[in-house]
Amino acid sequence: MSDYGHDLVFGSFTTPGADDPERTVGLAVLAEQVGLDLVTFQDHPYQPKFLDTWTLLSYVAARTTRVHLSANVTNLPLRPPAVLARSVASLDLLSGGRVALGLGAGAFWEAIEAMGGRQLTPGQGVRALEEAVEVIRQVWDTAARGGVRVDGEFHRVVGAKRGPAPAHAVPIWLGAYKPRMLALTGRRADGWLPSLGYLQPGDLGKGNAIIDDAARQADRSPADIRRLLNISGQFAPVGRGPLDGPPQQWVRELAELALGEGVSTFILGSDDPDDLRRFAGEVAPAVRELVAAERDRGTAPTRTPVSESAPVVAEPARVTRPSVTGGAFAVVPTPDDGRRRSGRRAWDESTRPSGPAPDPRRTYTPHEQATGQHLVQVHDALRAELTQIHDLIEQVAAGEIDAGTARSHINTMTMRQNRWTLGAYCESYCRIVTTHHTIEDQSLFPRLRQRDPRLKPVVDRLEQEHHVIHDLLEGVDRALVTYVGAPDGLAELRAAVDLLSDALLSHLSYEERELVEPLARLGIN
């Protein structure tokens, strides 16, 4: 049983298909929008149906701002290590320190040889990879004196100038399965990146033991090596097998892998947008919460401290809100600042009903308050998407993207996919808010009405506003369509977005004001 205490990271493993390049890039952009930390692509330069992975990574880096990027894993036999080192460092500098380097010794040797590469035996592949890691690290080490010098059996670099240095300490992750590769991971790498589908029961534990022993022999701590895992599966109403079932089953199984096998990065192999949304919105937050709770109980080591140069993928930027403790109700609804962009009003705010006042003598457990806090966090994600919409419109206005591309981005957003209708919106909403539990056969509003009839006027009003917001989103979409054929329609487009912004921000504040306390008081989990 191992838990190395690393922060948890969640990512995507997308097929770099060349048949629909915009969809491939769109999936990467969606991964960032829904809150994943990492986007990866396989690297098979001999595959004509795939986009070149390093070209794709560069393009995706320019289309994103936060998510980290990596090949999963780089095909070393067709990418000379000195050139690869400069490619990685350059992209890391251009992307603001968002690149990791996954490396593999090679596979599909006939295809590699057909592309001009050299076919190697397994033992030769391991030795070539170790030489390559040395070359790459020397190229990046601009503080050392003299040129890069590696006089290896497979890679020979004699005096090449060092640099550029990457923007951050780029981690090197090795795709390893056999003992020699695992030992190399422990000696020289920053992470172990296998695929769960290629492992037999017990292989994770055996691999960790080899890596840990090799790390200690090299005077390294086993905790220096992050354990990553490519996973795949299906979301289903009932459990049918490992990672084949409802989100709460995924949560339980991934938490067991984190606490029992030391896996701290889970990379989902799927080209289905809905899978990415559920993985990011329902699975990842709940796994983080469950693992943190187990660590706090002392059943696992505390989180490994992260220094500036630690080779980890940063978690996504999120709104910082204080945690709650037992006692008085401490979840603070986001206030409506009263500022409005539009001269129009989606509704009369003065007619909004209010629910019953909280009992000032009542106390609340942290568990009860967590539901309201999750509601605020869900709303924060929607507020972040609203900021993205404004940014997209400004990019359209500046001519940086066209209206069709903006529509494509907006249509992948959570607020657009939920459609703000009672059934679809509330069920998706509740799955996110409750994280550990699924209540797909029930929705939030009927439960609130049932538990406290005094909330019925508030719930009815919120339901009405959901439909209005849906119509306002349709209005933004229509304005984008109009703008395609009439570029002078920018004022109409901005007006539609401003009205949506006013309505959404006002609605979210109203909903938090009226619901965060009842959710705790009524025990709706």
Disulfide bonds with the S-S distance in Angstrom:
none
